[in-house]
Amino acid sequence: MFDTIKILDKLYSIFLSEKTKKKIEKVILYVALLGFIVHLGLIYLSKFNVITFVSELDLLTNPISAIYTPFSFILVYEVYLLIYYLPKSFTTYITKQYEIITLILIRKLFKDLSEIKLTSNWFEIKGDLQFTYDILASIILFYLIFQFQKQGKIKIKYKDRIVDRIDRFIERKKLIAIFLVPTFFIMAIITLITWSAGLSNTSNTISGFETINNLFFDEFFTVLILVDVVILLVSFFYTDKFHKIIRNSGFVVSTILIRMSFGVSGLVSTILIIAAVLFGLTIILIHNKYENSLNDISD
């Protein structure tokens, strides 16, 4: 038993320590900068017909779309941060889910911005109209996430017996986090190989960079749903409080709504994303009020 705990602690320090986080952050920043320069270079090489095999890619037609690439690497780092914060703070873990889907929306704005048509018929052009929906949704999501973080930072006083239960619950979440790091790494590699295989198949239309990210984040949120369900079930061992169960269940529903947004497009997808974050905010607001009312009664 001692050896197992020792191994898990070692793995946790390798994958999810503060030192590892800083190293990954530095690497991602350098890779994001390099990716931006390479993407920008490919755009101009394609523009001057120096290379032609990537001319069908939508993301190689306008220099503004080069911003899409560093944002994609930033999203990879956000995925790591989500796993990093899972054992430390469940609300921060959920916040990271919301930040990731918002960054995906922002990244899409950069791509759409490079293809926007400035005409007097703005609200009659489907692409321009969707751009308007997305930019408004980004502002709404930014505010909702801000409110969610405020609610997540509210400190609740716990008795010693409950603190002991929380510590054991954290240990279980550490185990889940250790499992998630290689899982998402393998998922990213498989997605990259799949996309590369499609890129090399010249008989079909070349797929854009958006395809690889949609594939990854589609599966990514599917796994997160399973993780949230596992956390919900594990939480039953440490608490039987109704409001805790409802909170954790509500976060599962919120993640499912985000996952559903990948299966649709246009305004419906945007509405689902906003509904997911708004539902999560409502759940945590009610949970905190419930918790405070119980504390007032016990005092």
N, C-alpha and C positions, 0 to 999 in steps of 0.2 A: 504493500500500500504506500509505504514511504517513497519507494523508487518511482512509482507512478506519479505521485504528487511532484516529486523532484523533476521528473521529465516534463510534466505539464508547465511547471514554473519556468523551466529552461526554454521551452518552445514559446511561451508567452513573452519572455524577455527578448527572444530573437525576433519575433514577428511584430510585437505590439508595445515595445518599450518606447519611452520618450526619445531615447537616442536613435532608435530605428526610424521613428516618425520624422525626426529632423533630417536624417539622411535621405529618406524617400522624398521629402519635400524639396530638398536641394536638387536631387536628380530630376524630379518631375519638372521643376522650373527650367533647368537647362535643356531638357528634352523638348519642352513646350516652345522655348525660344528657337531651338534648332528646327523644330517642326514648322514654325511660322516662316522662318527664312527659306526652308526647302520648298514649302507650299508656294510662297511668293515667287521663288525662282522658277518653279514649274509653270506658273501662270504666265510669266513673261516669255519663257522659252516656247510655250505653246502659242502665245500671241504672235511671236515673230517666226512661227513655223519651224523652229529649230527641232522640236519634237512634235510628233503627230499622233502617237499611239494613245495619248490621254486626252485628245481633243474633245471626246464625247462626254467627259466628266463635267457636270454642271458647276462644280466647285473650282474649276480652272478657267473661268471666263471673266472674272472680275477680281482685282486685288483685294477688295473688301472681304471677299469670301475666305481669304487666307487666315482671318481671325478665327475661323471655324476650327482650325487644327489645334492651336494652343488651348482653346476652350475644351477640346476633347481630352487633352492630357490633364487639364485641371479637373475634369470630371472623374478621371481615373484616380486622382489623389483624393477626391471627395469620397469615392467608394472606399478607399483605405481608411479615411477618417471615420466613416460610418462604422466600420468594424472596430476601429480603435476605441471609439467611445461607447460601444455596446456594453462592456462590463462596467464602465465608469458611471454612466448616466443613461437611463432608458429614454428619458425625454430628449436628451441631446442626440441619441441614436435616431429617434424619430425625426427630430429636426433636420438631421443630415439627409434623410430620405426626401424631405420637402425641398431642401436646398438643391439636391441633385436634380429633381424633376424641374425646378425653376431654372437651373443652369442649362438644362437641355433645351428649355423654351427660349432662353436668352441666346444660346448658340444658334438655334434655328432662325432667330431674328437677324443675325449677321448674314446668314446664308440668303434669307429672303430679301434683305436690304440690298444685296448686290444684284437682285433681279427685279427690283421694284420699278413700276412705271408711273412717272409723275405726269398725270393727265387730269383734266377737269372731270373725268368720269371715274374718280377714285373709288367711290362706293359701288360701282358697277363692275369693277374688275375683281374677280375672285381672289387672286393672289394678294392684291393690295388690301382687300377687305379682311383677309385672314391675318395679314401683318398688323392691321389695326387692332383686331381682337387679341392677338398675342402680346402686343406692347401694353395694352390695358391690363391684360391678365398678369403680366410680369409685375406691374406696380401693385396690383391687388395682392399677389402672392408674397411680395416683399413685405408688405404691411402685416399680412396674416402670420408670416413666419416670425416677424418681430414680436408680435403679441404672444405667439406660442412660446418663444424663448423666455419672455418675461414670466409667463405662468410656470414654465419649467424650472425657473430659478428660485421660485418661492420655497423657502425652507420649512419643512415640517418637523416638529419635535417628536422624537420616538423614545419609547422606553427601552431599557437595556435588553430586555428579552426580544423585542422586535428588532433591535440593532443586530443582535446575534443571528436572527433569521435572515436579515438583509445581507450580512456578510456571507452566509452560506449560498444565498441566491446569486451573489456576485461571482462566487467561485464557479457556479454552474454556467454563468454567462461567459466567463473567461474561456471555459472549455468550448463553448459554441463559437466564440471569436477565433480561437486557434484553428478550428476546423474550417472556418469561412475564408481565411487568408489563402490557403492553397486552392480551395474550391473556386474562388473568383479568379485566381491567377490562371488556373487550367481553363476556365470558361473563356477568358480573354484570349488565350492562345488558340483555342479551338475556333473561336469567332474570327480571329485574324487569318488563320489558315483557310477557313471556309471562304472568306472574302477574297483572299489572294487567289484561290483556285478559280473563283468566278471572274476575277480580273484578267487572268491568263487565258480564259476562254474567249477568244476573239470572234467566235462565230455568233455570239450573242451580244446584246447591248451591254456596254461596260457599266457596272454598278458604281454608284457614287460613294463618297465617304459616309454619307448619311446611313447607308445600308448597314455598314459594319456596326455603327453605334446603336442603331435601332435593334439589330439582332442581339447585341450584348445586353442592353438595358431592358429589353423585353424579358429575356431569361433571368436577368439580374433581379428584377422585381418579383418574378415568380419564386425565386429562391427566398427572397425576403419575406414573402407571404408565409412560406413554410417555417422560416426562422421565427417569425412573430407568433405563429401557432405553437411552436415548441416552447417558446418563452412563456406564452400564456398557460400552457399545460404544466410546465415546471413551477410556475408561480403558485399553483394550487397547493403545492407541498409546503409553502411558506406563509400563505395567507388565505383566509376564507372570507375576507371582507368584500362585501358586495361591490363597493365603489372601485376597489382595486381591480376586480375581475372585469367590471364594465369598462374601466379605462383601458386595460390591456386588450380586451375584445374590440373596443372601438378603434384602437390603433391598427389592428388586423384589418378591419373593414376599410380604414383609410388607405392602407397599402394596396388592398384589392382594387379600390377605385383608381389608384394611380396606375396599376397594372392594366386595368381595363382601357385606360386612355391610349395605350399603345395599339389596341385593336381597332381603333376608329381614327378618323382624321377630321381636320377642319374644326369648326366651332364646337362640335360635340366633345372632341378630345380636350379642348381648352376648358370647357365647362366641367368635365370630369376631374381635371387636375385641381381646379379651384374648389370644387365640392369636397375633394379628398382632404385638402388642407383645412378648409373651413370646418369640416366634420371633426378633424383631429383637435382643432382649437376649441370647439364647443365641448368636446369630451373632457379635455384637461381643465377647462374653466369650471365645469360642473364638479369634476373630481376634487379640485382644490377647495371649492366652497363646501363640499360634502365633508372633506377631511377637517377643515377648520371648524365646522359645526360640531363634529364629533369631539374635537379637542376641547371646545368650549363646554360641552356637556360633562366631559370627564373632569375638567377643572372645577 
